[in-house]
Amino acid sequence: MVVLQLRFLLVSFLTSTMGAAQYMMQDAALMNYIDRRFLSLERLEKCNQDILDYVEEFRDFSKMVLSRLAQLNSYKAEVKSEVENLLTRIERAQRDIDYFGSVTVSNTCIEVHEDLVKQQLFEEAETKKKLKLMLNASCDHMLAGIKSLKIFKKTGDKHGSWMKDPGKKHAKIYLLNGSVNNVLFEFANIMTFMESNHMLKARKVTLPFPWQGTGHVIYQGFLFYHRYGSLNEIIKFNIQKRNITDQMLLPGAGRIPAYQLTPPTKIDLAIDEQGLWAIHAEPETEGNIVITKINHITMAVEHTWDTSCNSKDAEAAFMTCNTLYVVYNFPSGGTSRIQCVYDVLDAVNTYETQVLHFPKRQGSHSTIHYNPKEKQLFAWGDGSQIIYKLHTKQKL
């Protein structure tokens, strides 16, 4: 009997001991499983961090590629301009070679061959004929007077520019404040622009590069402006798509101000019935103004004219119907006046044109641009946005 009791107790002890050992083995297996899961999570976290690092590196690489592409576009514009300059020089050199080859030199005099004179006269006539076709000689009006002015608003710095797009049907107003900036403001119409809280209702467009001066224009949905920090690079910017579509270098420009009384503006762009023009001054011409016709689609120079209008005491200028009108003033400010006119087709007798005074206002202008659609001037004078109405007459 005692032996049976001892056997029962021994079996119970062994059973309980084996059960505890089994539970301990299960706990150890569970802990081992949890450790493996934590290691897997750590690997996933490291993998996620590696992916984030790769994404950041790709972003940096994308920025570098975009920067290189912008540099390539700039180099393309420079090469394009250099090639055009080279072609122009080759043409000039060829003309000089042809000229000297046709001249007979003697000990007493130089006799020009009659055929050469006829050829030169023929070439000049052909050049004038091509210019008339290019510039639409039917544009036959000239400025006879400035009838009135209206100050629409006073907002912004001393220097700035405001305008409409004469190549579009909409009534939007564009404001570019300051002589160096990269923010363009677009207003739905003139009434929105005149409201007291007008800046809150403006569409803000940030340019990739700031502008230099106040000589920018907007035409057929594009902003054309002189790039700040460059000697003579003109950028063509799509306002709706907010990107640069083309650029060019304007030979000879950018070394001195276009107008002595408006030093920030080295290149003044203009729009008239014929399209896009550039106005600047050069040291080689003793400060006389040079005008260039630019194809606004291809951004190529079509023709250049050296004028007799000097930039000394000039504050602004504008083009209308193939004719340059230069506005002069006093260094301390006063009554602005037009006293130099240059017509590229010689359709205006510049020696018989009268001095035209701007009405009812003492001060200065940093910008005066002609709008060929509305036949009036958009001006910026000492922070005020002004429109001048014009009186025109038939060219002589």
C-alpha positions as a printed Julia matrix, in Angstrom:
396×3 Matrix{Float64}:
   0.0     0.0      0.0
   2.78    2.37     0.88
   4.57    1.39    -2.31
   1.51    2.31    -4.4
   1.26    5.74    -2.76
   4.93    6.43    -3.44
   4.48    5.48    -7.1
   1.48    7.83    -7.41
   3.4    10.74    -5.88
   6.4    10.11    -8.1
   4.24   10.05   -11.26
   2.5    13.3    -10.24
   5.87   15.01    -9.59
   7.31   13.93   -12.93
   4.17   15.02   -14.78
   4.2    18.52   -13.25
   7.94   18.9    -13.89
   7.62   17.95   -17.55
   4.66   20.34   -18.01
   6.65   23.27   -16.6
   9.58   22.43   -18.87
   7.24   22.34   -21.86
   5.83   25.79   -21.02
   9.35   27.19   -20.68
  10.26   25.87   -24.13
   7.15   27.48   -25.63
   7.99   30.85   -24.01
  11.54   30.67   -25.37
  10.22   29.92   -28.87
   7.81   32.87   -28.63
  10.59   35.25   -27.54
  12.77   34.03   -30.4
   9.91   34.7    -32.86
   9.38   38.24   -31.46
  13.12   38.98   -31.78
  13.07   37.9    -35.42
  10.09   40.15   -36.13
  11.88   43.16   -34.56
  14.92   42.46   -36.74
  12.65   42.37   -39.79
  11.13   45.75   -38.81
  14.59   47.26   -38.43
  15.52   46.02   -41.9
  12.31   47.51   -43.33
  13.06   50.85   -41.65
  16.59   50.85   -43.09
  15.19   50.0    -46.52
  12.7    52.88   -46.25
  15.49   55.28   -45.28
  17.58   54.12   -48.23
  14.63   54.79   -50.55
  14.25   58.32   -49.11
  17.97   58.95   -49.62
  17.7    57.75   -53.23
  14.7    60.06   -53.83
  16.62   63.05   -52.43
  19.64   62.22   -54.57
  17.38   61.99   -57.64
  15.87   65.4    -56.84
  19.34   66.93   -56.6
  20.27   65.27   -59.87
  17.1    66.63   -61.53
  17.91   70.15   -60.33
  21.43   69.84   -61.7
  20.1    68.62   -65.08
  17.62   71.52   -65.26
  20.38   73.98   -64.41
  22.61   72.52   -67.13
  19.75   72.74   -69.63
  19.25   76.42   -68.77
  22.98   76.99   -69.32
  22.79   75.16   -72.65
  19.9    77.42   -73.75
  21.99   80.45   -72.82
  24.98   79.1    -74.72
  22.71   78.37   -77.69
  21.57   82.01   -77.74
  25.17   83.22   -77.52
  26.32   80.94   -80.35
  23.31   81.97   -82.45
  24.14   85.64   -81.96
  27.84   85.09   -82.69
  27.0    83.25   -85.91
  24.67   86.06   -86.99
  27.36   88.64   -86.19
  29.9    86.6    -88.17
  27.57   86.38   -91.17
  27.01   90.15   -91.01
  30.75   90.8    -90.92
  31.33   88.4    -93.82
  28.7    90.22   -95.87
  30.29   93.57   -95.06
  33.76   92.24   -95.88
  32.48   90.8    -99.17
  30.97   94.17  -100.08
  34.26   95.89   -99.26
  36.2    93.35  -101.34
  33.83   93.85  -104.26
  34.17   97.6   -103.89
  37.96   97.7   -103.78
  38.15   95.18  -106.62
  36.11   97.51  -108.8
  38.17  100.62  -108.13
  41.11  101.54  -110.37
  43.91  103.34  -108.5
  46.1   105.82  -110.32
  48.89  108.1   -109.18
  46.69  111.2   -109.19
  43.15  110.09  -108.38
  40.79  107.19  -107.66
  38.24  106.58  -110.34
  35.16  104.59  -109.38
  33.87  102.35  -112.1
  30.52  103.43  -113.42
  29.14   99.91  -113.17
  30.01   99.76  -109.48
  28.08  102.97  -108.79
  25.08  101.56  -110.63
  25.38   98.31  -108.66
  25.53  100.15  -105.33
  22.54  102.31  -106.22
  20.65   99.21  -107.3
  21.51   97.43  -104.02
  20.39  100.45  -101.97
  17.1   100.59  -103.87
  16.58   96.85  -103.37
  17.33   97.18   -99.65
  14.78  100.0    -99.29
  12.24   97.96  -101.26
  12.75   94.95   -98.95
  12.43   97.15   -95.87
   9.21   98.64   -97.11
   7.79   95.18   -97.73
   8.97   93.97   -94.32
   7.69   97.02   -92.45
   4.41   97.5    -94.29
   4.82  100.93   -95.89
   1.04  101.46   -95.71
   1.54  102.56   -92.09
   1.48  106.27   -92.9
   0.56  108.22   -89.76
   2.85  110.28   -87.55
   2.51  112.01   -84.21
   1.13  115.55   -84.36
   0.56  116.21   -80.65
  -0.24  114.81   -77.22
  -3.84  115.74   -76.45
  -4.39  114.81   -72.81
  -3.31  112.67   -69.91
  -5.06  110.63   -67.25
  -3.38  109.38   -64.08
  -5.04  106.06   -63.27
  -3.19  105.18   -60.09
  -0.11  105.83   -58.0
   1.42  102.57   -56.85
   4.93  101.17   -56.7
   8.45  102.58   -56.89
   9.83  105.53   -58.85
  10.81  103.14   -61.66
   8.42  100.65   -63.18
   6.31   99.69   -66.16
   2.65   98.92   -66.83
   0.89   97.93   -70.05
  -1.7    95.94   -71.96
  -1.0    93.26   -74.55
  -1.77   94.83   -77.96
  -1.55   91.39   -79.57
  -4.46   89.95   -77.57
  -8.19   90.72   -77.4
  -8.45   90.65   -73.6
  -8.33   93.77   -71.39
  -5.76   92.53   -68.87
  -3.4    94.98   -67.19
   0.2    94.01   -66.38
   2.32   95.68   -63.69
   6.11   95.3    -63.32
   7.35   97.28   -60.33
  10.96   98.38   -59.9
  14.02   98.38   -62.14
  15.2    94.97   -60.84
  12.54   92.41   -59.92
  11.15   89.02   -60.95
   7.42   89.29   -60.11
   4.79   90.18   -62.72
   1.27   91.13   -61.58
  -1.71   90.48   -63.88
  -5.1    92.18   -63.38
  -8.36   91.19   -65.07
  -9.04   94.74   -66.34
  -8.41   98.42   -65.65
 -11.23   98.62   -63.08
  -9.71   95.83   -61.0
  -6.34   97.55   -61.2
  -7.81  100.84   -59.92
  -9.41   99.28   -56.81
  -7.84  100.02   -53.42
  -7.18   96.34   -52.71
  -6.02   95.64   -56.26
  -2.95   93.6    -55.23
  -5.17   91.02   -53.51
  -6.96   90.35   -56.81
  -3.84   90.16   -58.96
  -2.44   86.98   -60.49
   1.19   86.74   -59.45
   3.7    85.34   -61.94
   7.27   84.7    -60.75
   9.92   84.83   -63.48
  12.89   82.42   -63.53
  15.3    85.36   -63.88
  14.83   89.01   -62.8
  14.61   91.87   -65.28
  16.95   94.83   -65.76
  15.55   98.35   -66.2
  12.0    99.17   -67.27
  12.12   98.49   -71.0
  10.04   95.31   -71.09
   6.99   94.71   -73.3
   4.2    92.14   -73.54
   3.08   91.0    -76.98
   0.86   88.07   -78.06
   1.03   86.43   -74.64
   4.81   86.72   -74.21
   6.88   88.95   -71.96
  10.09   90.21   -73.59
  12.68   91.6    -71.16
  16.38   92.31   -70.62
  17.76   89.72   -68.2
  19.38   91.17   -65.08
  23.07   90.33   -64.75
  23.57   89.89   -68.5
  25.06   92.42   -70.89
  22.46   92.17   -73.64
  20.39   88.98   -73.27
  16.7    89.36   -74.14
  14.34   86.67   -72.82
  11.01   85.6    -74.33
   8.74   84.31   -71.53
   5.35   82.61   -71.98
   3.09   84.21   -69.33
   0.38   81.54   -69.43
   2.71   78.52   -69.32
   5.24   80.3    -67.08
   8.33   79.18   -68.95
  11.09   80.59   -71.17
  10.51   79.83   -74.84
  13.53   81.58   -76.4
  16.29   84.12   -75.85
  18.74   86.16   -77.9
  21.74   88.46   -77.56
  21.41   92.0    -78.96
  24.77   92.93   -80.57
  26.34   96.17   -79.29
  23.73   96.82   -76.6
  23.94   96.95   -72.82
  27.19   98.86   -72.31
  25.67  102.29   -71.61
  22.12  103.4    -70.66
  19.66  103.82   -73.48
  18.71  107.17   -71.94
  20.95  109.32   -69.77
  18.13  110.29   -67.36
  17.01  106.65   -66.87
  20.29  104.84   -66.03
  18.77  101.43   -65.07
  17.44  100.87   -68.61
  20.18   99.63   -70.94
  17.8    98.05   -73.5
  14.32   99.49   -74.09
  11.96   97.21   -76.01
   9.01   98.64   -77.92
   5.93   97.49   -79.84
   4.27   99.3    -82.73
   2.16   98.33   -85.75
   5.13   96.4    -87.17
   5.93   94.31   -84.08
   8.97   94.17   -81.79
  11.8    96.73   -81.65
  14.84   97.28   -79.41
  16.23  100.71   -78.53
  19.71  101.23   -77.08
  22.75  103.52   -77.24
  26.36  102.72   -78.1
  29.67  104.39   -77.14
  30.88  104.13   -80.74
  28.06  106.44   -81.87
  28.9   108.97   -79.13
  25.73  108.08   -77.29
  23.42  108.24   -80.29
  20.45  105.89   -80.16
  20.38  102.69   -82.22
  17.13  100.92   -83.11
  16.81   97.28   -84.12
  13.85   95.44   -85.67
  13.47   91.98   -84.1
  11.33   89.1    -85.35
   9.27   88.33   -82.24
   8.67   84.72   -83.35
  12.23   83.63   -84.22
  14.01   86.22   -81.99
  16.31   87.09   -84.91
  17.58   90.57   -85.83
  15.97   91.77   -89.06
  17.64   95.18   -89.48
  19.47   97.87   -87.48
  19.52  101.66   -87.9
  21.92  104.24   -86.43
  19.86  107.34   -85.64
  20.84  110.97   -85.18
  18.99  111.15   -81.82
  21.32  111.43   -78.84
  20.69  109.81   -75.46
  21.97  112.86   -73.53
  19.13  114.36   -71.43
  16.76  111.69   -72.84
  14.45  109.9    -70.38
  12.45  107.55   -72.64
  11.44  106.79   -76.23
   8.79  104.86   -78.14
   8.08  103.55   -81.64
   4.96  104.15   -83.69
   4.47  103.37   -87.37
   8.2   102.75   -88.07
   9.14  106.02   -86.39
  11.21  106.61   -83.25
  10.17  109.44   -80.9
  12.73  110.37   -78.21
  11.5   112.11   -75.05
  13.82  114.59   -73.31
  13.68  116.34   -69.95
  15.82  118.19   -67.4
  17.95  116.24   -64.89
  15.92  117.71   -62.02
  12.6   117.0    -63.76
  10.28  119.31   -65.66
   8.05  119.27   -68.73
   8.85  116.27   -70.91
   9.14  116.96   -74.61
   9.73  115.13   -77.9
  12.45  116.88   -79.85
  14.05  114.14   -81.94
  12.23  111.96   -84.48
  13.69  109.28   -86.74
  11.74  107.41   -89.43
  13.42  104.23   -90.67
  11.9   104.6    -94.17
  12.69  108.33   -94.46
   8.97  109.06   -94.71
   9.22  111.88   -92.13
  11.28  115.03   -92.6
  13.0   115.11   -89.2
  14.29  118.64   -89.73
  10.78  120.06   -90.06
   9.18  118.28   -87.1
   8.15  120.49   -84.2
   8.96  119.99   -80.52
   5.98  118.28   -78.86
   5.42  118.92   -75.13
   3.65  116.56   -72.75
   0.65  118.34   -71.15
  -0.06  119.53   -67.59
   2.6   117.63   -65.73
   5.95  118.4    -64.09
   8.2   115.48   -63.29
   9.91  112.64   -65.15
   9.14  109.33   -66.82
  10.93  106.02   -66.39
   8.86  104.35   -69.14
   6.77  105.45   -72.1
   5.37  102.69   -74.34
   3.05  102.96   -77.31
   0.04  100.65   -77.61
  -0.73  100.23   -81.34
  -4.13   98.67   -80.63
  -5.44  101.61   -78.57
  -3.26  104.31   -80.22
  -2.15  105.77   -76.89
   0.88  105.87   -74.59
   1.23  103.93   -71.33
   3.68  105.8    -69.08
   5.18  105.41   -65.6
   6.01  108.76   -64.02
   7.41  109.03   -60.48
   5.35  106.03   -59.34
   2.16  107.09   -61.17
   0.53  105.06   -63.93
  -0.46  107.43   -66.76
  -2.13  107.17   -70.16
  -1.55  109.86   -72.81
  -3.97  110.24   -75.73
  -2.39  111.15   -79.07
  -3.21  113.31   -82.06
  -1.85  111.97   -85.35
  -1.62  113.17   -88.95
  -0.58  111.87   -92.35
   3.16  111.52   -92.95
   4.58  114.13   -95.29
